[in-house]
């Protein structure tokens, strides 16, 4: 990755509120890159360098779930769509999320103490505040990756494998996850860079193009020609579960949740840390015969609060013609254009995307 991989993508402008902000000047700029790819592998549009290689972080979770969902474990454990959604989630640690994770663990014979993801307070501030007021310390199931880790252990148990070190990249289930992810990206495994995620599980770095391709094939496994009927069914199960239970994939006020609610069965959305966003458009979203589309967005500086990647994602969807004005308005808290306000709630500037997609014939 080089700095030239990224281009100016989002800016903050500040002006004089007494002059109706007519004199705004650019105060700061975020850089980024993105790729828009269809299920056949065609690069439809891009900005910056679509060959930029970077980690998907939690945007990889639907693919990390695939080996479990395409196996007979889905029937043996009688996994519900709610449980599939939470396996693919970066949940907010609300009581409802923990309840679904606990039910999943009971079905699969897993103890909370088996999880190796670590501990943090819930991402949902109200839940975290209530816990602090009660003097309650968070446990592992409150971690946003507890669903993913439970799914990994469930897969190991289904295969009668030891799982005390299930996050080791050399563990058979992690090797299987890597193989499946590489297949979805149409890459040799050797071309997938493996690193360690914040939750200690292996994570993957590929180009934005290949990540977008994987999302397109996840959403449209038939036109994406995935490898088996079982994988087709597993891809369809994952996207169906995520779109049916978006509140389990993220949580209250989270971008993934609200986007999937607004899109009503047309978009799969999964954010990742450090300014990453994976999106998938279901077949027919761009027109009656349109294939599935994948979108991968990366904000170069890491976008610590996730605001820029959300706004940029909405702008990509706007330029693609996916979201009408009504649905964009429903997502106005995320952008794509937002007023900057000071501590007296005066509008003092504007935050907005500053890119135009490059279309590829």
N, C-alpha and C positions, 0 to 999 in steps of 0.2 A: 504494500500500500504506500502510495506517495501522496504528498499534499495536492498534486495536480489531479489526483483521482476525484477530488471533491471540488464543487463549484458553489458560489454564493447561492443560498437556497431560501433563507428566511432572515428578515431584518426587523430591527426595532428603530422606529423613527420618533423623534421628540420635537415638540414645537411649543409655541406660546398659546396657552389656552384662551388668553384674552383676545387673540386674533384668529380664533376658530381654527387653529393649527395649520394655517395656510403657509407657514414658514417652516415646516418640519424639515429636519435634516437627519440623515442616518446616524444613529448612535452606536449600534453594534450589529454584527452580521454572523449568522450561523452558516456553515458550509455543509454540503451533503451530496449524496449520490443515490440513484435509484434505477431500477430496471422493471419493465413491464413486459411479460413474456406469456405467450399462449401455450396451451397444452401440447401443441405440436412442436414446440421449441422455437417458434418465431419470436424474435425480439421486436415487439410492437413499438415501444417507446422507451426513452431513457433520459436521464439527466446526469451530468457528471460521467464518470466511467463505470459502465455496467459490469466491467470485469474486476472491479474492486473486490478484493477478498477480505472478509471480516467475519467475526463470530455471530451466529444467529442468536445466541443466548437463549432466552425462553421462547423465542419464535420457533425453536426446533421442537418444542414439546409435542405437537401433533404427530411428528415423524418418530419421535422416541416412543410414542404409544403404539405405533403401527404393529410391531412384532407381537405384542400381547393381543391386540384386537383382532388380528388376522389368524390367530391360533385358536385351538379348541378351548382355550382357557375362558374365552368369552361365554361359552355355553356352560363349562364346568362350574364357573363361579356365578353364572346367571347375572352378568353385569348389566346394569340398567344404563340408559342414556345419561342420566344424571351422573353416574359414576364414571362413565367414559369422559364426560365433559370435565369433571374435576381432575382426572388423570392428565388431561391436556391443559390444565389451568395454571395461572399464576394468581391464585385466589387471594382474597383480601383478609382471610383469617377471621371472618365473621362466624358467629355460632352456627349458622346454617352450613357454611363451608366445612367446618370441623365435623358436624353431624354426618355429612355425606362421606367424608374421608373415614370416619369411624365405622360407618356401616360397611364401606368397602373393605376395611381391614378385617372386620368380623367375618365377612363372607370368605375371605381368602386366608384366614388363620394367621393374620399378621398382628404383631404387637407394635404399639407406637414406638417403643424403645428400639425396635429393629431399624428404624429410619436413621439414615446418616446424613440428613440434609442440614442439621444444625437447628438453631432456635432464634427467632426474632419476634418482637411484638407484632400484632396484626397490622397490615397496611391500612386497614380501616380505622381511622383516627378515633371514632366514637367507641368502637370496641376496645381499642387499646387504652383509651382514657378510662372506660368503665372497669377494665381489669386492674389498672393502677389504683383506682379508688378503692377497689375491693382488696388490694394487696395481693392480687393473683399474678403469679409469674407465668409468662407464656411457656407452653410446651411445644414439642416438635410438630404436632398437628396444626399449630397456628402458622407455621412456615408456609410461604406462598407456594413452595414446591412439594408439599407433603403428598399431594395427589400423585404427582409424577413418580416420586420415590416409592409410594405404595404400589403403583403399577409395576415398577421394575421388580420389586420383591415378589409380587404376585406371579410375574412371569417366571422368575427363578423357582418359586415353589411349585408351579405347574410342571416345570421340567425336572423336578426332584434334584435341583442343584443347591449347593450351599449358598447362603446369601449374607454371611457375615461381612463379606467384602464385595457386595454386588456393584459398587461404584468403581471398582478397579477397571480401567480400560481393557485389561486382559481377561476379565470375567466373561464367560460365554454369552451372557445376555447383552453385555455392552458390545461385544464383537458382532452379535446379530443386529443390534440397533444401528451400529455403524454401517453394516452391510446394506440394510434396508434403506437408510438415509441416502447412501451413495447411489443406490439404484433409483430412488425417487429423483435424484439430481441428474441422473444419467452420467455419472462420473465413476471412474475407478476408485476403489477405496483409498488407494495411495494418494489420490489428489484431494482428499478431505483432511484438512488440518484438525487435529484433535487437541483440545485444551481442557482445563478444569474449570467448571462453572462456579458461580458463587455458592451453590448448594452442594458442591464437591463432586457432582456427577460429571462425566465427560460431556464436552460440548464441541460443536463443529464449526469450522470456518470454511466457507466456499465463496465463490463470486456471487455478487448480487444477481447476476443472470441465472446462475444455477439454483440459487435459493428461490427465485421467482418461478423458475420452471417447476421445482418441486411443489410449490403451492398450487400452480396451475394443474398439475397432474393429480394432486390430492383432491382438488375440487372437480376434476373431470377425468377420472381414471380410465374411462372407456376411450375417449379420444386421445388421452395421454398414453394409452397402450401400456398400462402397468402389467406386471409379470404374470398374474394369475387371477382367477375368479375370486379367490379368497382375499387377495389384496384389493381388488375392485370393491368388494363388499365392505372391507375394513375401512377404506377411504371414505366410502359413502356413510358408514356408521359414524365415523369421527366428525365429519362435517355436519351431519344431521344433528348429532348430540351437541356440538358447540353452538350451532345456530338456534337449537331448541331451548338450550339452557345457558344463555350468555351471562346470566348473573352468577353462574358457578365458574365461568372461565376467568372473570375478573372480579367485579363487585360493585357496590354502590358508587356512582360517579366516575367509574373507570371507562376509559376510551373504548376498549375492546367490547365491553358489555353494551355501552350505549350505541356504538356503531352497529353491532349485530342486531340490536333491538330495532333500530331505525330502518335497517336494510331489509328486514322481514324475509329472511331466507335466501338472500342473494349474495351475501358477503360473509366470509370467514375472516376473523381478525385475531391476530396474536402478537402482542408486543414482546419485545425483548429488552434487556438492560442495555445501557450505553447507546441509546438513541437508535435502536433497531425496531423495525415494524414489518411484520409479514402479513400480507393480505391475499385472499383468494376470492375471485369472482366466479360464481357458479355458471355452468353452461347456460347460454341464452340471455345473460345479463346485459351484454352489449348489443343484443339483437337476436332475432328468432333463432338463427343457426350458429350463433357465436360460440366458440369453444370456451372452456374454462380459462381464466386468466390469473396469473400470479403476479404479485407486486412485492418487491423487496426495497425497503427504504433504510438508509443509514445516515444519521446525523454525526458529522465528524467529531464534534467535541464531546459526545457522550450524552448531551441533552438530559441532565441529571433528573429533571422532574417530568420528562416525557411529554412536555407541552409542544415542543417543536415538531417531533416526529408525528404527533397526532394532527397538527395543523397542516403539515406537509402532505400527510396521507389524504386528508380531506381535499386538499387542492388537486392532488393527482386524480382522485375520484371525480372531482368537478370537471377537470380538463378531459377526462375520459367520457364524460356525460353519463356517469353512473347514478349520481345522486341529483334528484331534482331540487328545486329551491325549497320546497316544504321540508324535505328531509335534511337538507343542509341547515336550515333554520333551527330544526330540532336539535342539531349538534352544535349550535352556535357557541356553547361554552368552550369548545375545542378549536374554534376557528372556522374557516381558514384565516379570516381577517378578524383581529380583535383590537378593541381600544386599549391603550395603556392608561392606567389610572393611578393617581398618587394616593397618599394616605388620607386625603380629604375626599377621595373618590371623584376627583376632577379628571376629565379626559385630558391627558397631556401629550398624547402621541398615538402611534399605531404600530401594531405588530402584524406582519403579513408575509406570506410567501412571495418570493421574487424570481420565480423560475417559470420557464415555459418548456413543456416536454418537447424533446426532439423525436420526431416520428420517423420510423424506419419502414421503407417500402418492402 
